[in-house]
Every structure is written in C-alpha cells, then in structure tokens.
C-alpha cells in the first residue's frame, strides 16, 4: 500500500470521527434520565400536562433549570424562623373552626417564606412555583394544592366537590415544603427542629379537634385518609 493511500485513509478516518463527535454534540446529553431523577413527580406531571409528550416536557423542565438552577437560597434569621413557625401553628389550630381561612394563610405564608429565602416574589406565583420546583421538586406540589384550594371561591368549591377533607389534605401536603423552607441551612447549625412542633394541641388541630397520639415520622400530626373521614 502506497504512502499516499495510507495518508488518504487516515484523513478520511479523521473526518468521519470529527463528524461523529459534532453530531453527538449537536444532539446534546441525554437529558431525560437526568431530569427525571432531579424532578421526580414533577417530571411525570410535566409529561402528563404535555399529553404524554416527554420531549416537550423535558424542554420545559430544562428551561426551568436554566432560569432558576443558579439560584442560591438565603438563610433565615432565627427570629424570622420562629415567627413563621408560630404563624403556621396558629393556622393549623384555626383550621378546625375556619378551614378556608387557615388554608389561605398557609398559601400566603408559603409565598412569603419562599420570597424570604430568595425565590421570586409571591406575587409572581407561577414563576415562584417554577423556581421552587427546581430546588424542592419532591415537595412543591403541596404548595400547588394549597394555593388552588385557597383561591377557589366557596361556590366553586361546592360545585367541584372541594370540602373540608380536600382542604385538610392540601394543608397536610403543604407542610412538607414549609418544613424544607424554614429548616436551618447546615452552616446555621443543626440544633433546630425545623418547625416540627409536637404539642398535643397542634397534633389535634388537623385531626378534627381530637387529641391524637404522636407517631414516629416526618409529620406527627398528619392523619391518614381513614382518620380524616372519621373526623
């Protein structure tokens, strides 16, 4: 084989390799598995919203990450944290007598705490929710549910079957995000419980006014579906 032919083959091979590399770069990384791991239930919700079109959902989620992925959450001052926790406890206790007012307060409080942590202002609900979904994907749906419950008019709630039980479940779901937002950052010290009050009065608040025994787990006062229906 002549030297010229060998050189020609080497050049052709190099061109093929370069073309393959450029094609792979143009296609970009495989975003699906990575986005699904990051967003969890939010990924499935986005796919459902796009009628099963995973590519469209991934484009939306990628855009969220591009807009909000660099956001750095601010720490809360201890006094702020205590004030927010006291307001949440008061809302829980108010739920027995005024569930709609309690849900509205939970919605306002989540928007306020998120704003204090550096997320978009609560007046931009959709943008705030999108940013929260990037950093707290596994808990953000509680905020979505409590916001929807808080903004339903009484007559619409009746027509849609939204009763006290639905509001109770929304309030319970929202608690997880609240705890995430008020808990101290690692550098603030880990001695604080992050708002997990365990008084008998608070455990009773969302259990129809009955005192419930403390259970192990993340939310000792949260009742299961059967207990809620019995209240």
N, C-alpha and C positions, 0 to 999 in steps of 0.2 A: 504494500500500500504506500503510495507516494506521500511525501511530506505535505504537499498541498491538499490532498484529500483528507488527511488527518486533521489539518487545521480547519478545513471546511466543516468537518463533523463536529469538532469542538465548538466552533462558532454557532452551529445550528443547535447543539445541545444547550449552550448558554442562553440562546434566545428563547428556547422552549421553557427553561427553568425560570427565566425572568418573567415570561408571560404568565406562567402558573402562579408565581408569587403575587404579581399585580392583580390577577383575578381573585385570589384569596383575600387580598386586602380590600378589594372593591366590595366583596361580599360582606366583609366585616366579621366580627366574632359571633359565635353562636349565642345570641342574646337570650333565647327562650329559657333554657335551664337556669341561667344565672338570674334572670328576672323572676322566675317562679320561686326560686329559693329566697330571694330578697323580699318579695311582696306577699308570698303565701296566699292567704284567702283573697287579698286584693287582686292578685293576678287572675284568679278564677272569676272574680266579679267583673273585671275589665273584659275578659273574654265573653262572658255572658252578655254584657252591655253592647258588645260589638257583634251580637248574634253568632257567636262561635268563631269569629274571625280572629285567630290567635295573632296573626301578623299585625293587624290593626291595633289590637290590644297592646302588643309589645311596643309598637310605635308610640302609643300614648304614654305607657309607663316609662319608656326611655326618655321621653320629653320631660316627664316629671322629675326624673333623676337629674337631667341636665339643668333644669331650672332650680331645683332645691337640694341637690345632693351635697353641695358645698356648705350648706347652712350649718352654723355652729351654735348649738343651744347654749343660752346663757343660764347661769346658776341663779337660783332664787335665794334671797336673803332669808335667814331663819324666821324673822318676823313675818315676812311675806308668806312663807310656807305655812306657818301656824294660822295665819288669817284665812288662807284658802281652805285649810283643813277644817277650821271651825265653821266656815260657811257651808262646806259640803255636808258636815254633820248636821247642821241646822236644817238644810234642805231635806236630808233623809228623814229627820224627825217630823218635818212638816208634811211629808208625803202621805201619812195616814189620813190627815184631815183635808189636805189640799194637794192632791197628786199633780194636777195640771200646773199649779204654781211651782211646785217642787221641781218638776221636770224642766220648766222654763228657767229656773235658777241654775240647775245643773248645766243646761246648754250655755247660759251666759258665763258661768264660771269656767267651763272648759275653754271657751273662746278667750277669756281674759287670761287664764293661766298660760295658754299656748302663746299668746301675744307677749306675755312677760318673759317667756323662755326664748323669744327671738323669732318665732314663726310669724307669718304675715298677720296683719291685724284682723281681729274677729269680724270686722265689717266686710271683709272680703272672704266670706265663708268658704266658697269653692276653692279659692287659692290656698287658704289656710288648711283645708282638708287635704288638698293635694300634697302640700308640704309635709303635713303630719303623716300621710301615707308612706312617704319615702323613709321616714325615720322611726315610725311606730306602726308599721303595717299590720301587725297582728292584733292591735287594739283599737285602731282608728274607727272601725265600724260601729263601736259603741257610741262614739260622738255623732256619727251619721244618724243612728237610730234615735238618739235623744233629741237631736236637732229637728228631725222630721216630726217627732211626737210633740215637741214644744211649739211648732209652727202650724199644726193642724188646728183649724177652727173647731169649736165644740161640735157644731152641726156636722162638719165633715168627718170628724172622729166617730160620731154616732153612725153615720151612713157607711163608713168604711169598717165598722166593727172594732174601732180602737177604743178599748175600755181601760179600766184601771190596771188590769193584768198586763196589757201591752205596754202601758207606760212604766209599770213596775219592771218589766223585763228590759226595757230600754235604759232605765236608770241603773239597773244592776250591770248591764253591759258597759255602760259609760264609765263605771267606776275603775275599770282596769286602766283606761287611758289616763284618768285623773291621777291614779297612783304613780304611773310612769312619769307624768309631768311634774309632780311635786316631790318625788323622791330625790334626795341629795345626790349630786354627782360624786364620783369616787373621791375626788380631791377635797370634797367638802366634809368628808368624814362619814362613816357608816353607822353611827350610833343611832340615827333617827329611823323610825319605822316606816317613814314614807306615807303617813296618813292612815295606817291600818288601825284605827281605833277599835277597841274590842269591848266597849262598855255594854252592859246588858240593855241599856236604853237604846243604843244605836242599833244593836242586832235586832231589836224588836221593831225598829222604825219601818223597815221594808217587809216585815213579816206580819202585816195586818195589825200591829199593835201588841202582838203576843210576845212574850219574852222567849227567845229561842236559845237553846244551849249552844255554846261556842263549839265550832267544829274546826278541825285542822284544815289548812289550806289557805288559799290566797285571799278569799273574801269570806270571813267567818259569818257575816250576817246575811249573805245571799242565800235565798231559798230556792229549792228546786221547783220544777213545774207543778208537781203534785201538791206541795205545801202551799204554793201560791193560790192554786184553785180552791183550796180548802178555806183560805182566809176570807 
